[in-house]
Amino acid sequence: MQSPSPPAACTGDAVISGSILVIGADGQVGSVTSRYLAEQGGKVIGTTRRAATTNAGDDRLFFDLSLPAEDWPELPLVDAAVICTAATRINECENDPDGTAVVNLHAPVALAEKLTRQGTMAVFLSTTGVFDFTRPFRRHDEAPSPVSAYGRQKAEAEACILKLDGKTAVLRLTRIMGPDMPLLRTWCAELAAGREITAYEDAFIAPITAAFAARMIHEIVSREVEGMFHASGDEDQPYTALAGELVCAMGADISLVTTAKGGLPHYPTANAPRYTTLDMSREEEMFGVPAPSSLATMRETVEFLVRGGPAA
Ligand SMILES: NC(=O)c1ccc[n+]([C@@H]2O[C@H](COP(=O)([O-])OP(=O)(O)OC[C@H]3O[C@@H](n4cnc5c(N)ncnc54)[C@H](OP(=O)(O)O)[C@@H]3O)[C@@H](O)[C@H]2O)c1
């Protein structure tokens, strides 16, 4: 699928050249990926579980992965499909492992099987949470060591999908950061009101933007490369660094930032994630794409939030 051809109808006998199905096109990554792939000349078809969107005449395909497979829509014969759907809340997965496994494990595996059987390459988005956060720069071939239900579901789905006959790829992501991040919005409002904010100094992230994830997805589908891939920031940074960047961008008083230790309450191990980075040497070698600076991602995101700068 090196050079996408002009748009074609979304169903038919032949695979539509240069066509990509984005499963979960309303999500943080799915929406940005849909736009990015279309900008690169792909014929993008998105799915939604929001009935109102499809009723409104939008050309989206209605697809709720929690429905039984026999109620799923007929899938268009596309070159590639990117599975961007997930139940991403750690707590929700912990409290309802069976319910959330439908969307995070069983449905994606069944869907990937259906896609590959019809000749469509299936790309599954996964997470650095398949590891236990005890070591940095996790390699592509390292055995997963999840410490949460979410991580376990994703690790199992990865393994099942990569074992399928047909073309498959898994892209693991570190934390996606954007100006809509609820924590940033809360901090911004608190600082603007002259109130204190609390940032953990022992919880770390290696953030990337959704745009960077979309770029990696494009590299994978346009080159039709298979196997495990990573998209990660270049180093782990504490939440206190993010708070510092926000204070700086807002011109606020740094004394309003209270630092705390003790882990994030939503991590079931009660441990703060210390290491979240993923090794990106394979991507640098194959695509010429190195890991982006975590600090720059933080800085650009808060500047965008505060000043409305260029899109991150
Ligand atoms: N965000 C991160 O920091 C991060 C980090 C690592 C990995 N990832 C992975 O990246 C992928 C995309 O994450 P994201 O941040 O874009 O998540 P998101 O914004 O929460 O989007 C998830 C999408 O899945 C859809 N969805 C949930 N249940 C569904 C169902 N039963 N049927 C159909 N659609 C359903 C949601 O629909 P609605 O919009 O209608 O709710 C939403 O559009 C996920 O696989 C996630 O595990 C994300």
The ligand as a MOL file (V3000), in Angstrom:
LIG
                    3D

  0  0  0     0  0            999 V3000
M  V30 BEGIN CTAB
M  V30 COUNTS 48 52 0 0 0
M  V30 BEGIN ATOM
M  V30 1 N -4.4020 7.1730 25.9650 0
M  V30 2 C -3.2690 6.6400 26.3840 0
M  V30 3 O -2.5160 7.2530 27.1620 0
M  V30 4 C -2.8500 5.2610 25.8720 0
M  V30 5 C -1.6270 4.7570 26.3050 0
M  V30 6 C -1.2300 3.4970 25.8780 0
M  V30 7 C -2.0460 2.7750 25.0360 0
M  V30 8 N -3.2440 3.2740 24.6350 0 CHG=1
M  V30 9 C -4.0680 2.4490 23.7570 0
M  V30 10 O -4.3480 3.1940 22.5900 0
M  V30 11 C -5.6380 2.8500 22.1060 0
M  V30 12 C -6.4400 4.1340 21.9340 0
M  V30 13 O -6.5610 4.7570 23.1860 0
M  V30 14 P -7.2730 6.1730 23.3380 0
M  V30 15 O -6.4720 6.9880 24.2800 0
M  V30 16 O -7.6060 6.7280 22.0110 0 CHG=-1
M  V30 17 O -8.5920 5.7340 24.1090 0
M  V30 18 P -9.9890 6.4890 24.1350 0
M  V30 19 O -9.8430 7.9330 23.8120 0
M  V30 20 O -10.6260 6.0960 25.4170 0
M  V30 21 O -10.7650 5.8090 22.9330 0
M  V30 22 C -11.2420 4.5170 23.0080 0
M  V30 23 C -12.3200 4.3900 21.9730 0
M  V30 24 O -12.8720 3.0750 22.0960 0
M  V30 25 C -14.2620 3.2110 21.9410 0
M  V30 26 N -14.9490 2.0810 22.5660 0
M  V30 27 C -14.9300 1.7030 23.8560 0
M  V30 28 N -15.7190 0.6340 24.0300 0
M  V30 29 C -16.2340 0.3400 22.8190 0
M  V30 30 C -17.1320 -0.6420 22.3330 0
M  V30 31 N -17.7040 -1.5430 23.1490 0
M  V30 32 N -17.4340 -0.6580 21.0200 0
M  V30 33 C -16.9140 0.2620 20.1790 0
M  V30 34 N -16.0680 1.2260 20.5780 0
M  V30 35 C -15.7430 1.2530 21.8780 0
M  V30 36 C -14.6320 4.5160 22.6040 0
M  V30 37 O -15.8870 4.9430 22.1100 0
M  V30 38 P -16.5650 6.2910 22.6780 0
M  V30 39 O -15.7120 7.4150 22.1620 0
M  V30 40 O -17.9250 6.2820 22.0910 0
M  V30 41 O -16.5390 6.1730 24.1640 0
M  V30 42 C -13.4700 5.3900 22.1640 0
M  V30 43 O -13.7480 6.0340 20.9520 0
M  V30 44 C -6.2180 1.8750 23.1060 0
M  V30 45 O -6.0060 0.5740 22.6550 0
M  V30 46 C -5.4110 2.1030 24.3510 0
M  V30 47 O -5.3420 0.9480 25.1390 0
M  V30 48 C -3.6650 4.5170 25.0310 0
M  V30 END ATOM
M  V30 BEGIN BOND
M  V30 1 1 1 2
M  V30 2 2 2 3
M  V30 3 1 2 4
M  V30 4 1 4 5
M  V30 5 2 4 48
M  V30 6 2 5 6
M  V30 7 1 6 7
M  V30 8 2 7 8
M  V30 9 1 8 9
M  V30 10 1 8 48
M  V30 11 1 9 10
M  V30 12 1 9 46
M  V30 13 1 10 11
M  V30 14 1 11 12
M  V30 15 1 11 44
M  V30 16 1 12 13
M  V30 17 1 13 14
M  V30 18 2 14 15
M  V30 19 1 14 16
M  V30 20 1 14 17
M  V30 21 1 17 18
M  V30 22 2 18 19
M  V30 23 1 18 20
M  V30 24 1 18 21
M  V30 25 1 21 22
M  V30 26 1 22 23
M  V30 27 1 23 24
M  V30 28 1 23 42
M  V30 29 1 24 25
M  V30 30 1 25 26
M  V30 31 1 25 36
M  V30 32 1 26 27
M  V30 33 1 26 35
M  V30 34 2 27 28
M  V30 35 1 28 29
M  V30 36 1 29 30
M  V30 37 2 29 35
M  V30 38 1 30 31
M  V30 39 2 30 32
M  V30 40 1 32 33
M  V30 41 2 33 34
M  V30 42 1 34 35
M  V30 43 1 36 37
M  V30 44 1 36 42
M  V30 45 1 37 38
M  V30 46 2 38 39
M  V30 47 1 38 40
M  V30 48 1 38 41
M  V30 49 1 42 43
M  V30 50 1 44 45
M  V30 51 1 44 46
M  V30 52 1 46 47
M  V30 END BOND
M  V30 END CTAB
M  END
